[in-house]
Amino acid sequence: MRTFAMGEKARLADLTAATALRVEVAGTATGTDIAAFCFALDEDGQIHGDRPPVSASRPASLASAVALVSGGAAEAAFDLDLEAVAPEVHRLLFVVASVGPDIALDAGSVVLTVEGEPVVAFIMDPSEMKGQRALILGEIYRRDGWRFGAVGQGYRDGLEQLVRDYGADPAVLLSGADAKPQAEEPRAEAAVEVETADEAEAAVEPDPAPEAEADTTPVSVVEVEPEPEPEAEAEPEPGPEAAPEAAAEPEPETAAEPEALEAEPEPEPDAQLEAEAEPDSEPEAAPEPEPTPEPAPEQAAVAEAEPAPADEPEPAPAPVPGIHTFEGTGDRILRITRPVPAGPVVAEISCGGSGNFAVWTLDSSLEHDKLLVNEIGNYQGRVLLDERGTVTERLKIESDGPWTVAIQPPTAAPWLLGPVGGDGPEVLRWTGPRTVVAMTHDGSSNFMVRVYAEAPAPGQDPYLASLANTLGAYEGESILPAGPCLIEIEADGNWTVTPETS
């Protein structure tokens, strides 16, 4: 059985040849009742108002080919026949929610089984559960066949908020569906309700490039330490609550990739399949600032960059610690070196393959820890490592093409100075005061924006806030904590982040 991390996805055909599956979901919430649901979404990611979820009060649906066969409360099992799912149904969401008092969930999990044998599981990390009363644990959806995704999307306002986000009226859709589940189990062969033809919406979800078998031929991996290219740059105007050190801290170059120095390959024994490299030289100190100030730094994928305030002098740039760059092809267990002794670091990762590309951090027992990347085809993005106090020494890479991993200090992340946009994963650095931030996303899958302390004090929880945690399109606002902090963005479409500057 495979255990997925939050956000991990895979083709069901790569997990099992079976099309008859059982989806087992579970959740707990102290002092309240739990209910389990399966929602059917159309091609546009919407719930039809006349298509209520499969639950204890409606234990089957012909269109989604799902039947609740046991439980319905804190534990439930849904049987699913993929060959019988109606063509207008493109996505199935498996959900647990508290339906009694306003009490948040404590835990949640989802397991796919075939004939009683578990195939894949996702267990929600309790540290990711911040007061949610409803939780999308997993999804099964059409894209180049059927796929399974570990979601972990939570809703503080409960099931009603989830239903509204997917375009339906909770008062209509959940009439009787979110009532307290009956004590007895629903019968195993539930009556199937036939849905009307008006519910059909003919559409096909665009397919990405198919996944390919990864080339496992080991190759040598090299580390390159680039020479930093600092510029004299502007800083964001500090607010009354900004961290004192933020006002004097310079801004690094944000968009350009580092220029590599000469690299020397250091082959490792084939039995270990590792790449280990040490930096060749110490980073050079930054040059003296030019007498004439330069404009604010170019930001990564800037949507509408705002100029730096004209009435403030620009500080001299500080030296940026060395960036450790590793290159290779195919599957590898990569030993990395950190540019700073402690705290979070930024990994800039790219891949030029055509099949599946996945990168995990490994713990001291060589077990999967955090899923950094899980994409098909070309990839380019930044992600955070060790943002929760861990110290990663190795990465596991699965690829069928060439890849590059650059481990950077947090000061190398693009600075959030004004409106910024992108089309995939990113890490931004904020050094301003506590403020309001507006966000948009036009993708179809996860959009998550989390904030972590850049240099947490001993004993401090580095996790500061979740600004957004949703599926599909999003437009909203939240409160960005005072810096210095790091903003990790997970997205599959175009996004924007705009801090309030006045």
DOKEKE-866014 format. One record per residue (C-alpha): residue number from 1; residue in one letter; chain; x, y, z. Coordinates in nm, 4 decimals. Layout:
<zadrens>
   num   residu   chaine         xx         yy         zz
   NUM        A        A          X          Y          Z
...
</zadrens>
This chain:
<zadrens>
   num   residu   chaine         xx         yy         zz
     1        M        A     0.0000     0.0000     0.0000
     2        R        A     0.1181     0.3503    -0.0811
     3        T        A     0.0756     0.6357     0.1639
     4        F        A     0.0192     0.9730     0.0006
     5        A        A     0.1159     1.3150     0.1288
     6        M        A    -0.1228     1.6087     0.1021
     7        G        A    -0.1496     1.7178    -0.2602
     8        E        A    -0.0073     1.3954    -0.4038
     9        K        A    -0.1885     1.2558    -0.7068
    10        A        A    -0.1589     0.9437    -0.9208
    11        R        A    -0.3381     0.7644    -1.2015
    12        L        A    -0.5551     0.4890    -1.0610
    13        A        A    -0.4325     0.2613    -1.3397
    14        D        A    -0.0834     0.2885    -1.1879
    15        L        A    -0.2191     0.1813    -0.8480
    16        T        A    -0.4607    -0.0944    -0.9462
    17        A        A    -0.6175    -0.2493    -1.2549
    18        A        A    -0.9530    -0.2767    -1.0775
    19        T        A    -1.2430    -0.0446    -1.1547
    20        A        A    -1.4571    -0.1526    -0.8580
    21        L        A    -1.3173     0.0288    -0.5543
    22        R        A    -1.4089     0.0845    -0.1923
    23        V        A    -1.3341     0.4258    -0.0428
    24        E        A    -1.3126     0.4231     0.3374
    25        V        A    -1.3175     0.7601     0.5135
    26        A        A    -1.2868     0.8405     0.8828
    27        G        A    -1.2831     1.1481     1.1037
    28        T        A    -1.3031     1.2464     1.4689
    29        A        A    -1.4218     1.5570     1.6535
    30        T        A    -1.4479     1.5584     2.0310
    31        G        A    -1.7953     1.6410     2.1579
    32        T        A    -1.9905     1.6410     1.8332
    33        D        A    -2.1299     1.4121     1.5633
    34        I        A    -1.9493     1.3268     1.2390
    35        A        A    -2.1007     1.2541     0.8992
    36        A        A    -1.9422     1.1270     0.5769
    37        F        A    -2.0368     1.2414     0.2259
    38        C        A    -1.9516     1.1865    -0.1406
    39        F        A    -2.0186     1.4868    -0.3681
    40        A        A    -2.0342     1.4603    -0.7491
    41        L        A    -1.9001     1.7548    -0.9535
    42        D        A    -1.9456     1.8353    -1.3205
    43        E        A    -1.6811     1.9411    -1.5727
    44        D        A    -1.6841     2.2971    -1.4370
    45        G        A    -1.6240     2.1776    -1.0818
    46        Q        A    -1.9802     2.2576    -0.9724
    47        I        A    -2.2389     2.0640    -0.7709
    48        H        A    -2.5876     2.0518    -0.9222
    49        G        A    -2.8572     2.1604    -0.6806
    50        D        A    -3.0656     1.8549    -0.7697
    51        R        A    -2.7763     1.6140    -0.7125
    52        P        A    -2.7396     1.5799    -0.3336
    53        P        A    -2.4396     1.3976    -0.1880
    54        V        A    -2.4328     1.0283    -0.1105
    55        S        A    -2.4639     1.0046     0.2681
    56        A        A    -2.6503     0.8210     0.5432
    57        S        A    -2.9740     0.9935     0.4398
    58        R        A    -2.9262     0.9174     0.0670
    59        P        A    -2.7074     0.6082     0.0468
    60        A        A    -2.6646     0.5737    -0.3311
    61        S        A    -2.6544     0.7584    -0.6637
    62        L        A    -2.6791     0.6103    -1.0101
    63        A        A    -2.5026     0.9042    -1.1791
    64        S        A    -2.1933     0.8876    -0.9601
    65        A        A    -2.2092     0.5051    -0.9281
    66        V        A    -2.1400     0.5422    -0.5548
    67        A        A    -2.3160     0.3599    -0.2713
    68        L        A    -2.2667     0.3984     0.1028
    69        V        A    -2.2303     0.0375     0.2177
    70        S        A    -2.1339     0.0780     0.5833
    71        G        A    -2.1131     0.3447     0.8480
    72        G        A    -2.1976     0.6989     0.7516
    73        A        A    -2.0782     0.8682     1.0669
    74        A        A    -1.7208     0.8820     1.2025
    75        E        A    -1.6336     0.5881     0.9769
    76        A        A    -1.7897     0.5125     0.6411
    77        A        A    -1.7285     0.2961     0.3355
    78        F        A    -1.8390     0.3896    -0.0164
    79        D        A    -1.8402     0.1414    -0.3050
    80        L        A    -1.7550     0.2921    -0.6441
    81        D        A    -1.7827     0.1439    -0.9936
    82        L        A    -1.5700     0.3588    -1.2249
    83        E        A    -1.7138     0.1984    -1.5394
    84        A        A    -2.0656     0.3039    -1.4401
    85        V        A    -1.9999     0.6703    -1.3574
    86        A        A    -2.2170     0.8946    -1.5766
    87        P        A    -2.0229     1.1009    -1.8347
    88        E        A    -2.1428     1.4299    -1.6828
    89        V        A    -1.9720     1.3443    -1.3517
    90        H        A    -1.6054     1.4460    -1.3643
    91        R        A    -1.5006     1.4542    -1.0001
    92        L        A    -1.5992     1.2798    -0.6760
    93        L        A    -1.5140     1.4413    -0.3417
    94        F        A    -1.5005     1.2289    -0.0259
    95        V        A    -1.5749     1.4424     0.2780
    96        V        A    -1.6128     1.4205     0.6558
    97        A        A    -1.7767     1.6989     0.8557
    98        S        A    -1.8914     1.7780     1.2071
    99        V        A    -2.2694     1.8213     1.2019
   100        G        A    -2.3409     1.8929     1.5682
   101        P        A    -2.2053     2.1896     1.7657
   102        D        A    -1.9461     2.4186     1.6104
   103        I        A    -1.6534     2.1934     1.7003
   104        A        A    -1.3559     2.1412     1.4712
   105        L        A    -1.2331     1.8064     1.3433
   106        D        A    -0.9416     1.6391     1.5211
   107        A        A    -0.8365     1.3893     1.2534
   108        G        A    -0.9255     1.2529     0.9114
   109        S        A    -0.8161     0.9763     0.6753
   110        V        A    -0.9116     0.8088     0.3487
   111        V        A    -0.8129     0.4615     0.2228
   112        L        A    -0.8800     0.3027    -0.1176
   113        T        A    -0.9199    -0.0747    -0.1087
   114        V        A    -0.9747    -0.3451    -0.3705
   115        E        A    -1.1361    -0.6695    -0.2519
   116        G        A    -1.0387    -0.5900     0.1044
   117        E        A    -0.6746    -0.5075     0.0293
   118        P        A    -0.5656    -0.1463     0.0863
   119        V        A    -0.4137     0.0197    -0.2210
   120        V        A    -0.3457     0.3779    -0.1164
   121        A        A    -0.4049     0.5856     0.1964
   122        F        A    -0.3916     0.9485     0.3029
   123        I        A    -0.3858     1.0379     0.6724
   124        M        A    -0.4358     1.4055     0.7490
   125        D        A    -0.1555     1.5582     0.9531
   126        P        A    -0.3167     1.6968     1.2724
   127        S        A    -0.0839     1.9976     1.2527
   128        E        A    -0.2554     2.0959     0.9250
   129        M        A    -0.5993     2.0969     1.0873
   130        K        A    -0.6614     2.4504     1.2088
   131        G        A    -1.0228     2.4621     1.3216
   132        Q        A    -1.1871     2.3107     1.0118
   133        R        A    -1.5383     2.1701     1.0575
   134        A        A    -1.5476     2.0038     0.7140
   135        L        A    -1.2648     1.8302     0.5325
   136        I        A    -1.2234     1.7041     0.1753
   137        L        A    -1.0001     1.4028     0.2350
   138        G        A    -0.9641     1.2690    -0.1182
   139        E        A    -1.0911     1.3029    -0.4718
   140        I        A    -1.1286     1.0710    -0.7697
   141        Y        A    -1.1426     1.2617    -1.0966
   142        R        A    -1.1117     1.2307    -1.4746
   143        R        A    -0.7845     1.3344    -1.6335
   144        D        A    -0.6164     1.0999    -1.8794
   145        G        A    -0.8339     0.8281    -1.7273
   146        W        A    -0.9257     0.8246    -1.3604
   147        R        A    -0.6945     0.9625    -1.0929
   148        F        A    -0.6839     0.9758    -0.7149
   149        G        A    -0.5668     1.2799    -0.5203
   150        A        A    -0.4984     1.3312    -0.1496
   151        V        A    -0.6602     1.6691    -0.0851
   152        G        A    -0.6775     1.7731     0.2812
   153        Q        A    -0.8877     2.0825     0.2021
   154        G        A    -1.0580     2.2181     0.5137
   155        Y        A    -1.3511     2.4552     0.5769
   156        R        A    -1.3812     2.6457     0.9033
   157        D        A    -1.7478     2.7276     0.8385
   158        G        A    -1.8323     2.3640     0.7812
   159        L        A    -2.0269     2.1782     0.5173
   160        E        A    -2.2329     2.4824     0.4176
   161        Q        A    -1.9206     2.6726     0.3139
   162        L        A    -1.7982     2.3744     0.1096
   163        V        A    -2.1290     2.3485    -0.0755
   164        R        A    -2.1396     2.7229    -0.1485
   165        D        A    -1.7835     2.7131    -0.2822
   166        Y        A    -1.8937     2.4519    -0.5350
   167        G        A    -2.1897     2.6533    -0.6603
   168        A        A    -2.4855     2.4997    -0.4768
   169        D        A    -2.7346     2.6232    -0.2158
   170        P        A    -2.6746     2.4455     0.1177
   171        A        A    -3.0378     2.4928     0.2230
   172        V        A    -3.1508     2.2950    -0.0829
   173        L        A    -2.8671     2.0477    -0.1318
   174        L        A    -2.8227     1.9491     0.2335
   175        S        A    -3.1886     1.9224     0.3258
   176        G        A    -3.1736     1.6125     0.5448
   177        A        A    -2.8260     1.5191     0.4193
   178        D        A    -2.6338     1.6626     0.7123
   179        A        A    -2.8658     1.5385     0.9806
   180        K        A    -2.7259     1.3230     1.2565
   181        P        A    -2.6529     0.9763     1.1092
   182        Q        A    -2.8667     0.6890     1.2290
   183        A        A    -2.7155     0.4547     1.4848
   184        E        A    -2.7738     0.1496     1.2707
   185        E        A    -2.5694     0.0841     0.9593
   186        P        A    -2.7347     0.1452     0.6235
   187        R        A    -2.8022    -0.1769     0.4410
   188        A        A    -2.5205    -0.2996     0.2209
   189        E        A    -2.7264    -0.2951    -0.0988
   190        A        A    -2.8708     0.0537    -0.0918
   191        A        A    -3.1524     0.1575    -0.3215
   192        V        A    -3.0201     0.3586    -0.6140
   193        E        A    -3.1892     0.6869    -0.6966
   194        V        A    -3.2093     0.7641    -1.0674
   195        E        A    -3.1277     1.1234    -1.1549
   196        T        A    -3.2910     1.3144    -1.4392
   197        A        A    -3.1487     1.3701    -1.7828
   198        D        A    -3.1467     1.7463    -1.7188
   199        E        A    -2.8457     1.6886    -1.4941
   200        A        A    -2.6214     1.5793    -1.7780
   201        E        A    -2.3560     1.8223    -1.8992
   202        A        A    -2.1502     1.6898    -2.1879
   203        A        A    -1.7898     1.7983    -2.1622
   204        V        A    -1.4424     1.6556    -2.1566
   205        E        A    -1.1712     1.7680    -1.9203
   206        P        A    -0.8471     1.8514    -2.0995
   207        D        A    -0.5838     1.5837    -2.0634
   208        P        A    -0.2224     1.6527    -1.9754
   209        A        A     0.0673     1.4715    -2.1240
   210        P        A     0.0591     1.1023    -2.0214
   211        E        A     0.2904     0.9850    -1.7482
   212        A        A     0.5906     0.7826    -1.8519
   213        E        A     0.8124     0.5262    -1.6857
   214        A        A     1.1020     0.6971    -1.5133
   215        D        A     1.4523     0.6247    -1.6390
   216        T        A     1.6316     0.4818    -1.3373
   217        T        A     1.9801     0.4858    -1.4884
   218        P        A     2.2001     0.6597    -1.2318
   219        V        A     2.4038     0.9574    -1.3404
   220        S        A     2.6552     1.1766    -1.1724
   221        V        A     2.5244     1.4779    -0.9883
   222        V        A     2.7164     1.7972    -0.9387
   223        E        A     2.6863     2.0907    -0.7068
   224        V        A     2.7412     2.4400    -0.8308
   225        E        A     2.7811     2.7371    -0.6025
   226        P        A     2.7019     3.0505    -0.7990
   227        E        A     2.8519     3.3878    -0.7390
   228        P        A     2.5789     3.6135    -0.5979
   229        E        A     2.4796     3.9138    -0.8050
   230        P        A     2.3495     4.1670    -0.5546
   231        E        A     2.2145     4.5037    -0.6544
   232        A        A     2.1312     4.8110    -0.4548
   233        E        A     1.7597     4.7802    -0.4162
   234        A        A     1.4583     4.9395    -0.2516
   235        E        A     1.2852     4.8130     0.0567
   236        P        A     0.9098     4.8095     0.1295
   237        E        A     0.7849     5.1032     0.3355
   238        P        A     0.7703     4.9759     0.6953
   239        G        A     0.4528     4.9928     0.8988
   240        P        A     0.4104     5.0471     1.2696
   241        E        A     0.4086     4.6748     1.3471
   242        A        A     0.6966     4.5670     1.1255
   243        A        A     0.9788     4.3685     1.2791
   244        P        A     1.2640     4.6095     1.3620
   245        E        A     1.5159     4.4328     1.1501
   246        A        A     1.2925     4.4379     0.8442
   247        A        A     1.3494     4.8084     0.7770
   248        A        A     1.7228     4.7736     0.7427
   249        E        A     1.7277     4.4508     0.5509
   250        P        A     1.8199     4.4709     0.1792
   251        E        A     1.6395     4.3126    -0.1064
   252        P        A     1.7987     4.0364    -0.3110
   253        E        A     1.7671     3.9810    -0.6806
   254        T        A     1.4469     3.7866    -0.7189
   255        A        A     1.3798     3.6534    -1.0623
   256        A        A     1.7056     3.5619    -1.2298
   257        E        A     1.8499     3.2168    -1.1808
   258        P        A     2.2010     3.2075    -1.0334
   259        E        A     2.4933     3.1958    -1.2703
   260        A        A     2.6880     2.8795    -1.1986
   261        L        A     3.0581     2.8640    -1.1331
   262        E        A     3.2638     2.5814    -1.2652
   263        A        A     3.1180     2.2522    -1.1397
   264        E        A     3.3084     1.9368    -1.0598
   265        P        A     3.1144     1.6086    -1.0581
   266        E        A     3.1593     1.3941    -0.7499
   267        P        A     3.0386     1.0420    -0.8280
   268        E        A     2.9082     0.8290    -0.5418
   269        P        A     2.8938     0.4492    -0.5172
   270        D        A     2.6211     0.3035    -0.7365
   271        A        A     2.4959     0.0889    -0.4513
   272        Q        A     2.3918     0.3966    -0.2604
   273        L        A     2.2502     0.5899    -0.5565
   274        E        A     2.3421     0.9176    -0.3888
   275        A        A     2.4828     1.2443    -0.4961
   276        E        A     2.6880     1.4341    -0.2446
   277        A        A     2.8618     1.7579    -0.3023
   278        E        A     3.0381     2.0189    -0.0966
   279        P        A     3.0607     2.3842    -0.1878
   280        D        A     3.3761     2.4733    -0.3776
   281        S        A     3.4251     2.8165    -0.2325
   282        E        A     3.2914     3.0673     0.0121
   283        P        A     3.0425     3.3199    -0.1275
   284        E        A     3.1951     3.6533    -0.2162
   285        A        A     3.0968     3.9632    -0.0285
   286        A        A     2.8587     4.2020    -0.1955
   287        P        A     3.0089     4.5007    -0.3771
   288        E        A     2.9813     4.8522    -0.2396
   289        P        A     2.6535     5.0218    -0.3382
   290        E        A     2.6479     5.2579    -0.6310
   291        P        A     2.6017     5.6234    -0.5391
   292        T        A     2.2863     5.6472    -0.7484
   293        P        A     1.9954     5.4374    -0.6134
   294        E        A     1.8437     5.1828    -0.8480
   295        P        A     1.4749     5.0947    -0.8827
   296        A        A     1.3021     4.8207    -0.6847
   297        P        A     1.3976     4.4643    -0.7785
   298        E        A     1.2274     4.2823    -1.0565
   299        Q        A     0.9936     4.0298    -0.8943
   300        A        A     0.9239     3.6750    -1.0079
   301        A        A     0.6336     3.6821    -1.2537
   302        V        A     0.5192     4.0331    -1.1507
   303        A        A     0.1623     4.1107    -1.2482
   304        E        A     0.1692     4.4880    -1.1767
   305        A        A     0.4928     4.5892    -1.0061
   306        E        A     0.4802     4.9002    -0.7900
   307        P        A     0.7816     5.1350    -0.7784
   308        A        A     0.9715     5.1817    -0.4533
   309        P        A     0.8958     5.4982    -0.2554
   310        A        A     1.0986     5.7845    -0.3980
   311        D        A     1.1578     5.9536    -0.0648
   312        E        A     1.3514     5.6678     0.0982
   313        P        A     1.7213     5.5926     0.0430
   314        E        A     1.8020     5.2419    -0.0688
   315        P        A     2.0201     5.0234     0.1547
   316        A        A     2.3314     4.8456     0.0460
   317        P        A     2.2706     4.4772    -0.0338
   318        A        A     2.3948     4.2208     0.2158
   319        P        A     2.5909     3.9165     0.1023
   320        V        A     2.3672     3.6230     0.0098
   321        P        A     2.4991     3.2890     0.1388
   322        G        A     2.6012     3.0364    -0.1218
   323        I        A     2.3344     2.8658    -0.3295
   324        H        A     2.3955     2.4925    -0.3639
   325        T        A     2.2919     2.3610    -0.7059
   326        F        A     2.2557     1.9941    -0.8033
   327        E        A     2.1915     1.8565    -1.1516
   328        G        A     2.1096     1.5097    -1.2767
   329        T        A     1.8849     1.2870    -1.4869
   330        G        A     1.6471     1.0102    -1.3867
   331        D        A     1.5717     0.8640    -1.0451
   332        R        A     1.8051     0.9646    -0.7638
   333        I        A     1.8460     0.9735    -0.3872
   334        L        A     2.0099     1.3138    -0.3579
   335        R        A     2.2142     1.4221    -0.0578
   336        I        A     2.1862     1.7984    -0.0223
   337        T        A     2.3821     2.0627     0.1674
   338        R        A     2.2210     2.3621     0.3362
   339        P        A     2.3294     2.7233     0.2765
   340        V        A     2.2287     2.8193     0.6339
   341        P        A     2.2773     2.6134     0.9517
   342        A        A     1.9151     2.6214     1.0721
   343        G        A     1.5664     2.7314     0.9748
   344        P        A     1.3753     2.7073     0.6470
   345        V        A     1.5429     2.7067     0.3063
   346        V        A     1.4077     2.7501    -0.0463
   347        A        A     1.4369     2.4804    -0.3127
   348        E        A     1.4141     2.6000    -0.6731
   349        I        A     1.3374     2.2896    -0.8796
   350        S        A     1.3067     2.2362    -1.2541
   351        C        A     1.2640     1.9323    -1.4790
   352        G        A     1.2659     1.8820    -1.8545
   353        G        A     1.1075     1.5364    -1.8778
   354        S        A     0.7777     1.4322    -2.0349
   355        G        A     0.6535     1.1808    -1.7762
   356        N        A     0.5861     1.1925    -1.4050
   357        F        A     0.8218     1.4095    -1.1976
   358        A        A     0.8090     1.3721    -0.8184
   359        V        A     1.0346     1.4999    -0.5399
   360        W        A     1.0069     1.4110    -0.1704
   361        T        A     1.2107     1.5010     0.1353
   362        L        A     1.3329     1.1964     0.3290
   363        D        A     1.3546     1.1740     0.7072
   364        S        A     1.6390     1.0152     0.9050
   365        S        A     1.4828     0.6700     0.8480
   366        L        A     1.4725     0.7317     0.4697
   367        E        A     1.0923     0.7454     0.4789
   368        H        A     0.8916     0.9937     0.2719
   369        D        A     0.8409     1.3149     0.4681
   370        K        A     0.7125     1.6060     0.2553
   371        L        A     0.6000     1.5839    -0.1070
   372        L        A     0.7595     1.8820    -0.2805
   373        V        A     0.6632     1.8180    -0.6444
   374        N        A     0.4216     1.5816    -0.8195
   375        E        A     0.3713     1.6880    -1.1811
   376        I        A     0.3679     1.5525    -1.5356
   377        G        A     0.6030     1.6966    -1.7967
   378        N        A     0.8112     2.0125    -1.7664
   379        Y        A     0.8200     2.1783    -1.4259
   380        Q        A     0.9611     2.4971    -1.2745
   381        G        A     0.8886     2.6251    -0.9246
   382        R        A     1.0063     2.7132    -0.5749
   383        V        A     0.9072     2.5266    -0.2572
   384        L        A     0.9990     2.5443     0.1120
   385        L        A     1.2116     2.2885     0.2959
   386        D        A     1.2370     2.2494     0.6730
   387        E        A     0.9771     2.5181     0.7373
   388        R        A     0.8601     2.3231     1.0445
   389        G        A     1.1980     2.2825     1.2116
   390        T        A     1.3240     1.9651     1.0427
   391        V        A     1.6719     1.9350     0.8916
   392        T        A     1.6537     1.7590     0.5548
   393        E        A     1.9647     1.5820     0.4290
   394        R        A     1.8259     1.3876     0.1317
   395        L        A     1.5681     1.4197    -0.1419
   396        K        A     1.4103     1.1384    -0.3410
   397        I        A     1.3680     1.2263    -0.7084
   398        E        A     1.1663     1.0332    -0.9679
   399        S        A     1.2090     1.1642    -1.3220
   400        D        A     1.2439     1.0529    -1.6821
   401        G        A     1.4440     1.3587    -1.7830
   402        P        A     1.7055     1.6100    -1.6685
   403        W        A     1.6437     1.8053    -1.3497
   404        T        A     1.8026     2.0788    -1.1397
   405        V        A     1.7651     2.1448    -0.7664
   406        A        A     1.9021     2.4701    -0.6191
   407        I        A     1.8967     2.4946    -0.2380
   408        Q        A     1.8820     2.8643    -0.1476
   409        P        A     1.8756     3.0668     0.1754
   410        P        A     1.5410     3.2288     0.2617
   411        T        A     1.6769     3.5720     0.1680
   412        A        A     1.7001     3.4525    -0.1938
   413        A        A     1.3208     3.4198    -0.2240
   414        P        A     1.1445     3.6907    -0.4283
   415        W        A     1.0351     3.9797    -0.2072
   416        L        A     0.6668     4.0698    -0.1889
   417        L        A     0.6732     4.4469    -0.2482
   418        G        A     0.3491     4.4938    -0.4394
   419        P        A     0.1156     4.2934    -0.6650
   420        V        A     0.2829     3.9661    -0.7676
   421        G        A     0.1524     3.6928    -0.9970
   422        G        A     0.2537     3.3483    -1.1140
   423        D        A     0.1220     3.0249    -1.2591
   424        G        A     0.2527     2.7566    -1.0252
   425        P        A     0.4262     2.6948    -0.6925
   426        E        A     0.6228     2.9845    -0.5459
   427        V        A     0.7846     3.1113    -0.2249
   428        L        A     0.7720     3.4844    -0.1425
   429        R        A     0.9454     3.6813     0.1331
   430        W        A     0.7582     3.9455     0.3342
   431        T        A     0.9325     4.1940     0.5663
   432        G        A     0.6545     4.4473     0.6121
   433        P        A     0.3964     4.4991     0.8879
   434        R        A     0.0812     4.3011     0.9562
   435        T        A    -0.1528     4.3875     0.6713
   436        V        A    -0.4406     4.2787     0.4497
   437        V        A    -0.3538     4.0705     0.1438
   438        A        A    -0.5791     3.9988    -0.1567
   439        M        A    -0.5424     3.6745    -0.3550
   440        T        A    -0.6826     3.5247    -0.6758
   441        H        A    -0.6479     3.1851    -0.8460
   442        D        A    -0.7974     3.0515    -1.1700
   443        G        A    -0.6794     2.6882    -1.1530
   444        S        A    -0.8911     2.3751    -1.1041
   445        S        A    -0.7038     2.2023    -0.8208
   446        N        A    -0.5409     2.2996    -0.4893
   447        F        A    -0.4730     2.6633    -0.4055
   448        M        A    -0.2937     2.6866    -0.0710
   449        V        A    -0.1133     2.9873     0.0740
   450        R        A     0.0679     2.9315     0.4046
   451        V        A     0.2964     3.1589     0.6065
   452        Y        A     0.5984     3.0495     0.8137
   453        A        A     0.8443     3.2369     1.0335
   454        E        A     1.1741     3.3013     0.8583
   455        A        A     1.3773     3.2649     1.1783
   456        P        A     1.1560     3.1205     1.4544
   457        A        A     1.2707     3.1643     1.8127
   458        P        A     1.3510     2.8503     2.0158
   459        G        A     1.0263     2.6793     2.1082
   460        Q        A     0.8195     2.8944     1.8700
   461        D        A     0.5807     2.7241     1.6288
   462        P        A     0.7113     2.8342     1.2856
   463        Y        A     0.3642     2.8012     1.1318
   464        L        A     0.2047     3.1470     1.1369
   465        A        A    -0.1099     3.1404     0.9233
   466        S        A    -0.3083     2.9849     0.6390
   467        L        A    -0.4168     3.2620     0.4030
   468        A        A    -0.6034     3.0404     0.1545
   469        N        A    -0.6852     2.6700     0.1342
   470        T        A    -0.9299     2.5810    -0.1394
   471        L        A    -0.9894     2.3918    -0.4626
   472        G        A    -1.0412     2.5634    -0.7965
   473        A        A    -1.0973     2.9314    -0.8654
   474        Y        A    -1.0578     3.1718    -0.5741
   475        E        A    -1.0842     3.5414    -0.4984
   476        G        A    -1.0547     3.6649    -0.1411
   477        E        A    -0.8608     3.8447     0.1304
   478        S        A    -0.6826     3.7485     0.4508
   479        I        A    -0.4438     3.8896     0.7138
   480        L        A    -0.0711     3.8607     0.6405
   481        P        A     0.1391     3.8465     0.9617
   482        A        A     0.4228     4.0910     1.0202
   483        G        A     0.7554     3.9916     0.8673
   484        P        A     1.0108     3.8701     0.8206
   485        C        A     0.8230     3.5605     0.7065
   486        L        A     0.7998     3.3246     0.4089
   487        I        A     0.4834     3.2702     0.2043
   488        E        A     0.4523     2.9281     0.0374
   489        I        A     0.2064     2.9148    -0.2533
   490        E        A     0.0730     2.5920    -0.4033
   491        A        A    -0.1284     2.6449    -0.7216
   492        D        A    -0.2045     2.4771    -1.0534
   493        G        A    -0.3181     2.7910    -1.2360
   494        N        A    -0.2591     3.1640    -1.2571
   495        W        A    -0.2556     3.3412    -0.9206
   496        T        A    -0.2001     3.6883    -0.7790
   497        V        A    -0.1029     3.8108    -0.4316
   498        T        A    -0.1467     4.1817    -0.3521
   499        P        A    -0.0586     4.3278    -0.0108
   500        E        A    -0.2328     4.6415     0.1112
   501        T        A     0.0328     4.9138     0.1084
   502        S        A    -0.1482     5.2093     0.2657
</zadrens>
